[in-house]
Amino acid sequence: MKKVMIWLTLTWIVSAGWAQTKSSFTYRYEPGQTYRYLMVADIRMVMDMSGRNFETTSTGRMLISLKAVERNSDGDLSFEAWYDSLTISIKSMQMDTTMLLNDLLGKRVKLVVNQYGRTKSLTAIDSLNSNPMIQRVMNSDPHIYLRRLLTDLPDQPMAINDKWTNTQKDTTKQANMQIVVEPAIEYTLAGAETVNGEPCSRFTLAGPLSLTGKGNQMGADFFIEGDGTTKGFLLYNEKKGILAAVEGSTEQVTSIAISGGANMTMTQTQTMNHKLSLLP
């Protein structure tokens, strides 16, 4: 009986040790390799202007190539990124159309991220044709989706059921507008699953975010404040150190104040569902 108890105790200690094993998560894309991702985003936006509601729905379907160029001694990764196909459908009171944004196809940018996916820079390699429709549809930044293609990873080792909160601010500049997003997204390492025959770590993501912004357009000053929530999951390929998939939804309510010329305040409610998957 004593030997049995000793054996059970040792078994529990070993099992507990394995259960608490922590792993680090960093991007390790192989220089010279090109990775292709499919992104699909569905957005519903309702604008309340003086008691009148204007609804717009849109769907974007993007096939994106990400070519790893080099990894430096700090783990920073440089990529060439471009759209292979890009289709956006928009339905509103003013239009009901599907557009193929062919002027953007194959136009490369240089994307630099650190080993945890934080964007450090995005610069154009190929010049773009001047197309006002692209600027309008892509929110004044034709490469906005390429800039944040890779989801942030935890910057600390984690074991199953461990949690980590991402509070990394993200600043974007669109035309004469600057918008700052402040998240508080909790990551939980939920377990593992197989994707295309390879083991992946699964993280669940959930939490609030806020945004502020200001700028000037057509002689008017804009001030933006908003809050929202997001939830979803991330799949990280353990063997290759790459992003396998992301899926999530975000709900956000934003107040937009305009001064100069016509003073007014608008409320915008937006819901977005998105999926990103690595193609085999």
Residue pairs with C-beta under 8 A, 6 or more apart in sequence:
19 159
19 160
20 159
21 159
22 157
22 158
22 159
22 162
23 157
23 158
23 159
23 201
23 238
24 156
24 157
25 116
25 153
25 154
25 158
25 201
25 236
26 75
26 115
26 116
26 153
26 241
27 77
27 113
27 115
27 116
27 117
27 150
27 153
27 241
27 242
27 243
28 71
28 115
28 240
28 241
28 242
29 35
29 66
29 68
29 71
29 77
29 79
29 240
29 241
29 242
30 68
30 240
31 68
31 69
31 70
31 71
32 68
33 67
33 68
34 65
34 66
34 67
34 68
35 65
35 66
35 67
35 68
35 242
35 278
36 63
36 64
36 65
36 66
36 84
36 278
36 279
37 63
37 64
37 66
37 149
37 243
37 276
37 277
37 278
37 279
38 61
38 62
38 63
38 64
38 275
38 276
38 277
38 279
39 60
39 61
39 62
39 64
39 145
39 149
39 274
39 275
39 276
40 59
40 60
40 61
40 62
40 274
40 275
41 59
41 60
41 272
41 273
41 274
41 275
42 57
42 58
42 59
42 272
42 273
42 274
43 56
43 57
43 58
43 59
43 60
43 270
43 271
43 272
44 55
44 56
44 57
44 270
44 271
44 272
45 55
45 56
45 57
45 58
45 268
45 269
45 270
45 271
46 53
46 54
46 55
46 56
46 268
46 269
46 270
47 53
47 54
47 55
47 56
47 266
47 267
47 268
48 266
48 267
48 268
48 269
49 264
49 266
50 264
54 92
54 93
55 92
55 93
56 90
56 91
56 92
57 90
57 91
57 92
58 88
58 89
58 90
58 91
59 88
59 89
60 86
60 87
60 88
60 89
60 145
61 85
61 86
61 87
61 88
62 83
62 85
62 86
62 87
62 145
63 83
63 84
63 85
63 86
64 81
64 82
64 83
64 84
64 145
64 146
64 149
65 81
65 82
65 83
65 84
66 79
66 80
66 81
66 111
66 149
67 79
67 80
67 81
68 77
68 78
68 79
69 78
69 79
69 80
69 110
70 77
70 78
71 77
71 78
72 78
74 114
74 115
75 114
75 115
76 112
76 113
76 114
76 115
76 120
77 112
77 113
77 114
77 115
78 110
78 111
78 112
79 110
79 111
79 112
79 113
80 108
80 109
80 110
80 111
80 125
81 108
81 109
81 111
81 143
81 146
81 149
82 105
82 106
82 107
82 108
82 109
82 146
83 101
83 104
83 105
83 106
83 107
83 146
84 105
84 106
85 100
85 105
86 100
86 101
86 104
86 105
87 98
87 99
87 100
87 101
88 98
88 99
88 101
88 137
89 97
89 98
89 99
90 96
90 97
90 98
90 99
90 137
99 133
99 137
101 133
101 134
101 137
101 138
103 128
103 129
103 131
103 134
104 128
104 134
104 138
104 142
106 126
107 124
107 125
107 126
107 127
107 128
107 142
108 124
108 125
108 126
109 122
109 123
109 124
109 125
109 143
109 146
110 121
110 122
110 123
110 124
110 125
111 119
111 121
111 122
111 146
111 147
111 149
112 119
112 120
112 121
112 122
113 119
113 120
113 150
114 120
116 152
116 153
116 154
116 155
117 150
117 151
117 152
117 153
117 243
118 152
118 168
119 147
119 148
119 150
119 170
122 143
122 146
122 147
124 143
128 134
128 142
134 142
135 142
135 175
138 144
139 174
140 174
140 175
140 177
141 147
141 172
141 173
141 174
144 172
144 174
147 172
148 170
149 276
150 243
151 234
151 243
151 246
151 276
152 166
152 168
153 236
154 164
154 166
154 187
154 189
154 203
155 164
156 164
158 164
158 187
158 189
159 189
160 189
160 190
160 191
161 188
161 189
161 190
162 188
162 189
163 186
163 187
163 188
164 186
164 187
165 184
165 185
165 186
165 187
165 207
166 183
166 184
166 185
166 186
166 187
166 207
167 182
167 183
167 184
168 183
169 180
169 181
169 182
170 180
170 181
170 183
171 178
171 179
171 180
171 181
172 178
172 179
172 181
173 179
174 215
175 215
175 217
176 215
176 216
176 217
177 213
177 214
177 215
177 217
177 222
177 224
178 213
178 214
178 215
179 211
179 212
179 213
179 224
180 211
180 212
180 213
181 209
181 210
181 211
182 209
182 210
182 211
182 212
183 207
183 208
183 209
183 230
184 207
184 208
184 209
185 205
185 206
185 207
185 209
185 230
186 205
186 206
186 207
187 203
187 204
187 205
187 234
188 203
188 204
189 201
189 202
189 203
190 202
190 203
190 204
190 233
191 201
191 202
192 199
192 200
192 201
192 202
192 238
193 199
193 200
193 202
193 235
194 200
195 235
195 237
195 244
195 245
195 278
196 244
196 278
196 280
198 237
198 238
198 239
198 240
198 244
199 237
199 238
199 239
200 235
200 236
200 237
200 238
200 244
200 245
201 235
201 236
201 238
202 233
202 234
202 235
203 233
203 234
203 235
203 236
204 231
204 232
204 233
205 230
205 231
205 232
205 233
205 234
205 248
206 229
206 230
206 231
206 232
207 229
207 230
207 231
208 227
208 228
208 229
208 230
209 227
209 228
209 229
209 230
209 250
209 252
210 225
210 226
210 227
210 228
211 224
211 225
211 226
211 227
211 228
211 252
211 254
212 224
212 225
212 226
213 222
213 223
213 224
214 221
214 222
214 223
214 224
215 221
215 222
216 222
216 260
219 260
219 261
220 258
220 259
220 260
220 261
220 262
221 258
221 259
221 260
222 256
222 257
222 258
223 256
223 257
223 258
223 259
224 254
224 255
224 256
224 257
225 254
225 255
226 252
226 253
226 254
226 255
226 268
227 252
227 253
228 250
228 251
228 252
228 253
228 270
229 250
229 251
229 252
230 248
230 249
230 250
230 251
231 248
231 249
232 246
232 247
232 248
232 249
233 246
233 247
233 248
234 243
234 245
234 246
235 243
235 244
235 245
235 246
236 242
236 243
236 244
237 243
237 244
237 278
242 278
243 276
243 278
244 277
244 278
245 275
245 276
245 277
245 278
246 274
246 275
246 276
247 274
247 275
247 276
248 273
248 274
249 271
249 272
249 273
249 274
250 270
250 271
250 272
251 269
251 270
251 271
252 269
252 270
252 271
252 272
253 267
253 268
253 269
253 270
254 267
254 268
254 269
254 270
255 265
255 266
255 267
255 268
256 265
256 266
256 267
256 268
257 264
257 265
258 264
258 265
258 266
